[in-house]
């Protein structure tokens, strides 16, 4: 189930809680909707990543993707994206996956509100 947190404009440095860390760790991939922006949170080992939900190649739902060796694989084709920098696998004509500033602390996953304003 996706979260949808709407509200007034946030200060540029405000971090919003978007998901509990135990929920994300258990699921591996969680879809969230924050301020009208659809995102995917990914937990791979100790790494937590937030990225756009639609594949930039064919707009497939990456929440239905799978984790493969530190990469998020698209459910529609064989391309995958780095969880570090969003780079697509070699040979695919697509821009990198858009990643968002995220941090995990105190059992919660947070995203920077200012990063969401640039995609609205």
C-alpha positions in Angstrom: 0.0 0.0 0.0 1.4 3.4 -1.0 1.6 6.3 1.4 0.3 9.7 0.1 1.5 12.6 2.2 0.3 15.9 0.9 0.5 19.2 2.6 2.0 22.7 2.6 5.4 23.5 1.1 8.1 22.2 3.3 11.3 24.0 4.3 14.1 23.1 1.8 16.0 21.0 4.5 13.0 19.1 5.9 13.2 15.3 5.8 9.9 13.5 5.6 9.3 10.1 7.0 8.0 7.8 4.2 8.2 4.2 5.5 9.3 2.2 8.5 12.7 0.6 8.0 11.5 -2.8 9.2 8.7 -2.8 6.6 11.2 -1.9 3.9 13.8 -4.4 5.0 11.2 -7.2 5.1 9.7 -6.3 1.6 12.9 -5.2 -0.2 10.9 -3.0 -2.5 8.1 -0.6 -1.4 6.1 1.8 -3.5 5.2 5.2 -1.9 3.5 8.3 -3.0 4.8 11.5 -1.4 3.5 14.9 -2.3 2.0 13.6 -5.5 5.3 11.9 -6.6 5.4 8.1 -7.1 8.6 6.6 -5.7 10.1 3.2 -5.0 12.1 2.5 -1.9 14.6 -0.3 -2.1 16.6 -2.0 0.6 19.5 -4.1 -0.5 21.7 -5.2 2.3 22.6 -2.0 4.2 21.8 0.2 1.3 18.5 2.1 1.2 17.7 3.8 -2.1 14.7 6.0 -3.3 14.0 6.3 -7.0 11.3 7.2 -9.5 8.7 4.5 -9.8 8.4 4.4 -13.6 11.2 2.9 -15.6 12.7 5.6 -17.8 12.9 3.2 -20.7 9.3 2.0 -21.1 7.6 3.3 -18.0 7.1 -0.1 -16.4 6.3 -0.1 -12.7 9.6 -0.7 -10.9 7.8 -1.5 -7.7 7.2 -4.9 -9.5 10.9 -5.2 -10.3 13.4 -7.4 -8.6 16.8 -7.0 -6.9 19.7 -8.5 -8.8 23.3 -8.0 -7.5 22.8 -4.4 -6.2 20.6 -3.4 -9.1 16.9 -2.9 -9.6 15.7 -5.0 -12.6 12.8 -3.7 -14.7 9.8 -6.2 -14.8 9.2 -5.5 -18.5 12.7 -6.0 -20.0 16.1 -7.2 -19.0 17.6 -3.8 -18.2 18.6 -3.0 -14.7 19.6 0.1 -12.8 22.4 0.7 -10.3 21.1 1.5 -6.8 24.2 3.7 -6.3 24.0 6.1 -9.3 20.9 5.0 -11.3 23.0 3.9 -14.4 21.2 1.6 -16.7 22.8 -1.6 -17.8 25.0 -1.5 -20.9 23.3 -1.5 -24.3 20.0 0.1 -23.3 19.0 3.5 -24.9 17.7 5.2 -21.8 18.6 7.9 -19.3 19.7 6.8 -15.8 17.1 6.2 -13.2 16.3 9.3 -11.1 17.4 8.8 -7.5 16.4 10.9 -4.5 18.2 11.8 -1.3 17.2 9.3 1.3 18.3 8.4 4.8 17.4 5.7 7.3 17.5 6.4 11.0 15.6 5.7 14.2 13.7 2.9 12.4 12.3 5.2 9.7 13.2 6.0 6.1 13.2 9.7 5.3 13.3 11.6 2.0 14.3 15.2 1.5 11.1 17.3 0.6 13.1 19.7 -1.5 14.1 16.9 -4.0 10.4 16.2 -4.7 9.6 19.8 -5.7 11.8 19.5 -8.8 9.7 16.7 -10.3 6.2 18.1 -9.7 
